[in-house]
């Protein structure tokens, strides 16, 4: 097959459009070209041309004359089933899209790191819903490590993310909205377990459970060790806080974790770190210069108004 034939076939396949389907279904129901053209607000020649083009593309006759009227052929009745189904699906999609992107309703998909799921996210969502009782807003929730949240926002899997800062992401907007201090987690039987606080050098001298490189805290904690001139003895790495504390509680090592309710509820001993005046900032992450549906934009502005922090 030569190039010219390929182009012609490709062009022929592209002839069919939604108007033709709509015209076809209308004519099939009214069985009269003049009446169908009037209902469609087009000329009869335009309707005839559209149907002829559709028949040419399908390679068969869809209608046959019956006096002044027309009726579907055997293949016209077959095509009618699919045409009506396609238009019904499209109509449902249009209605759903309009409902989900209107000023007063819609869905917001949120991704967040694990520590934010027990307090911060529920607090923000309930506050927003309380302040917007006139809106019908659905939320979708997913959690993961910072790397996953950032990628999810970039891929538009999430409208909004809540995670640590990631440098070099020029297409993203990071707004600080929450903060957590870091504490030490040790096994219940550990020599430091009876203390209320500990110096960083003390906790750093024991085998460490670290976060994986996809976590926003991995770089932070590594930098703290570097600032103190200590090389950590890393025995295990994990994705998230509860996994770390679970290993700590079983005596696999010690760890440095955010001071969060989900962490404190687990069976390990937690100590303040006396000489570590560090606050881990949690950021709201959105795509710059990207369209947001009205309810997602309203939620973003709500968080900025009530939770944004100055570093």
C-alpha positions in Angstrom: 0.0 0.0 0.0 1.5 3.4 -1.0 1.7 6.5 1.2 -1.2 8.2 -0.7 -3.5 5.3 0.0 -2.6 5.3 3.7 -3.3 9.0 4.0 -6.7 8.6 2.2 -7.7 5.7 4.5 -6.7 7.7 7.6 -8.7 10.7 6.4 -11.7 8.5 5.7 -11.6 7.1 9.2 -11.6 10.7 10.6 -14.7 11.8 8.8 -17.2 10.6 11.5 -17.9 13.1 14.2 -20.4 13.6 17.0 -22.7 15.8 14.9 -23.1 13.0 12.4 -24.0 10.6 15.2 -26.5 13.1 16.5 -28.0 13.7 13.1 -28.2 9.9 12.4 -30.1 9.2 15.6 -32.5 12.1 15.1 -33.3 11.0 11.6 -33.7 7.4 12.6 -36.3 8.5 15.2 -38.2 11.0 12.9 -37.9 9.0 9.7 -38.2 12.2 7.6 -35.4 14.4 6.3 -37.2 17.7 6.3 -38.6 17.2 9.8 -35.3 16.0 11.2 -33.4 18.9 9.6 -35.9 21.4 11.2 -35.5 19.8 14.6 -31.7 19.9 14.2 -31.8 23.6 12.9 -29.8 22.7 9.8 -30.7 22.6 6.1 -31.9 19.4 4.5 -29.0 19.3 2.1 -26.6 19.6 5.1 -28.4 16.6 6.8 -28.3 14.6 3.6 -24.6 15.3 3.1 -23.8 14.3 6.7 -25.7 11.0 6.4 -24.2 10.2 3.0 -20.7 10.8 4.4 -21.5 8.5 7.4 -22.7 5.8 5.0 -19.6 6.2 2.9 -17.4 5.8 5.9 -19.2 2.7 7.1 -19.4 1.3 3.6 -23.2 0.5 3.8 -26.6 2.1 3.5 -28.2 3.1 6.8 -31.5 4.3 5.5 -33.9 3.2 2.7 -36.7 5.2 1.1 -40.3 4.5 2.0 -42.4 7.0 0.1 -41.6 10.4 1.5 -40.2 8.8 4.6 -37.0 6.9 5.3 -36.5 3.8 7.5 -33.4 2.1 8.9 -31.9 -0.7 7.0 -30.8 -3.9 8.8 -27.3 -2.4 9.2 -28.8 0.9 10.2 -30.6 -0.8 13.1 -27.4 -2.4 14.1 -25.5 0.8 14.1 -28.3 2.6 15.9 -27.7 0.6 19.0 -24.1 1.6 19.2 -24.7 5.2 18.2 -27.3 5.7 20.9 -25.1 4.1 23.5 -22.2 6.2 22.6 -24.3 9.4 22.8 -25.8 8.3 26.1 -22.3 7.7 27.6 -21.0 11.0 26.3 -24.1 12.8 27.7 -23.5 11.1 31.1 -19.8 12.2 30.9 -20.8 15.8 30.2 -23.2 15.9 33.1 -20.7 14.3 35.5 -17.9 16.6 34.4 -20.1 19.7 34.8 -21.2 18.5 38.2 -17.7 17.7 39.4 -16.3 21.0 38.1 -19.0 23.5 39.0 -18.7 26.3 41.4 -20.7 24.5 44.1 -19.7 20.9 43.7 -16.8 18.6 42.8 -14.2 16.3 44.0 -10.7 17.1 45.4 -8.1 14.4 45.4 -5.5 14.8 48.2 -2.2 13.0 48.8 -0.4 13.3 52.1 2.4 11.8 54.1 1.5 9.3 56.8 2.0 11.6 59.9 -0.7 14.0 58.6 -3.5 11.5 58.4 -4.5 11.3 62.1 -4.9 15.0 63.0 -3.9 17.7 60.4 -5.8 16.4 57.4 -9.1 15.6 59.3 -8.9 19.0 60.9 -8.4 20.9 57.7 -11.1 18.9 55.8 -13.7 19.3 58.6 -12.9 23.0 58.9 -13.3 23.6 55.1 -16.6 21.6 55.0 -17.9 23.6 57.9 -17.1 26.8 56.2 -18.6 25.7 52.9 -21.9 24.1 53.9 -23.4 25.4 50.7 -21.1 23.4 48.6 -21.2 19.6 47.8 -17.6 18.6 48.0 -16.1 15.1 47.9 -12.6 14.3 48.9 -10.3 11.4 47.8 -7.5 10.5 50.1 -4.2 8.7 49.5 -1.0 8.6 51.6 2.6 7.8 50.9 6.1 9.1 51.2 7.1 12.6 50.0 8.5 11.4 46.7 5.2 9.6 45.9 3.1 12.6 46.8 5.2 15.0 44.7 5.0 12.7 41.7 1.3 12.3 42.2 0.8 16.1 42.1 3.0 16.4 39.0 1.1 13.6 37.2 -2.3 15.2 38.3 -3.2 12.2 40.3 -3.7 14.5 43.2 -5.1 18.1 43.1 -3.2 18.9 46.2 -0.4 17.3 48.3 0.8 17.6 51.8 4.4 16.6 52.3 8.0 17.8 52.9 9.8 20.3 50.7 11.6 18.9 47.6 14.1 21.2 46.1 14.5 21.8 42.3 10.8 21.3 41.6 10.2 24.5 39.6 6.7 23.6 38.4 5.4 23.1 41.9 4.3 25.6 44.5 5.2 24.7 48.2 3.4 26.6 50.9 4.3 25.8 54.6 1.2 24.9 56.5 2.2 22.8 59.5 5.3 21.8 61.5 6.5 19.0 63.6 9.5 18.7 66.0 11.7 15.6 65.9 12.0 13.3 68.8 13.9 10.1 69.6 12.3 6.7 69.6 14.0 3.8 71.6 12.9 0.3 72.6 11.1 0.1 76.0 14.0 -1.8 77.5 16.7 0.5 76.1 19.2 2.1 78.5 17.8 5.5 77.5 14.2 4.5 77.9 13.8 5.9 81.4 14.9 9.4 80.4 12.6 12.2 79.4 15.2 13.8 77.1 18.5 13.0 75.6 21.4 14.8 73.8 21.7 14.2 70.1 25.1 12.7 70.5 23.7 10.1 72.8 20.9 8.9 70.5 23.2 9.1 67.5 25.7 6.6 69.1 23.3 3.7 68.8 22.4 1.6 65.6 19.9 3.7 63.6 16.7 2.9 61.7 16.5 5.4 58.9 13.9 6.5 56.4 14.3 5.4 52.8 15.5 7.9 50.3 12.0 8.5 49.0 11.1 10.1 52.3 11.4 13.8 52.8 12.9 13.2 56.2 15.8 11.1 54.9 17.8 14.1 53.7 16.9 16.1 56.8 18.1 13.6 59.3 21.2 12.8 57.3 22.0 16.5 57.3 21.6 16.7 61.1 24.1 13.8 61.5 26.5 15.6 59.1 26.2 18.9 61.0 27.2 17.0 64.2 30.0 15.3 62.4 28.6 11.8 63.2 28.3 9.0 60.7 25.1 7.0 61.5 25.2 3.3 61.9 22.2 2.5 59.7 20.9 -1.0 60.3 17.5 -0.8 58.6 15.6 1.6 56.4 11.8 2.0 56.2 9.2 4.1 54.2 7.2 5.6 57.0 7.0 6.5 60.7 4.8 3.6 62.0 7.1 1.1 60.3 10.1 2.7 62.0 8.6 2.8 65.4 7.4 -0.8 65.0 11.0 -1.9 64.5 12.2 0.3 67.3 9.6 -1.2 69.7 10.9 -4.7 68.9 14.5 -3.7 69.6 15.9 -3.5 66.1 17.5 -0.1 66.7 16.6 3.5 67.6 15.2 6.2 65.4 14.5 9.9 65.0 10.8 10.5 64.1 8.3 13.4 63.9 6.4 14.1 67.1 3.0 13.0 65.9 0.0 11.4 67.5 0.3 8.3 65.4 3.9 7.9 66.5 3.2 8.5 70.2 0.5 5.9 70.3 2.9 3.0 69.5 4.7 0.8 72.0 8.1 2.5 72.1 9.7 5.1 74.4 10.0 8.7 73.2 12.5 11.3 74.3 12.9 14.9 73.6 16.2 15.8 71.9 17.7 18.5 74.1 20.0 20.3 71.7 18.0 19.8 68.5 15.9 22.9 67.8 14.5 21.7 64.5 11.0 21.9 63.2 10.0 19.8 60.2 7.7 21.8 58.0 4.8 20.3 56.1 4.0 22.0 52.8 0.8 22.2 50.7 1.9 21.3 47.2 0.2 22.3 44.0 1.1 22.7 40.3 2.0 26.2 39.3 -0.1 27.9 36.6 -2.4 24.9 36.3 -6.2 25.0 36.1 -7.9 23.9 39.3 -11.6 23.1 39.4 -13.4 25.7 41.5 -13.8 23.6 44.7 -10.1 22.6 44.6 -9.1 26.2 44.2 -11.5 27.1 47.1 -9.9 24.5 49.3 -6.3 25.7 48.4 -7.2 29.2 49.3 -8.8 28.1 52.5 -5.6 26.3 53.6 -3.5 29.3 52.6 -5.8 31.7 54.6 -5.9 29.6 57.8 -2.8 27.4 57.9 0.1 29.0 56.0 3.1 29.6 58.1 6.0 32.1 57.9 9.4 30.3 58.1 
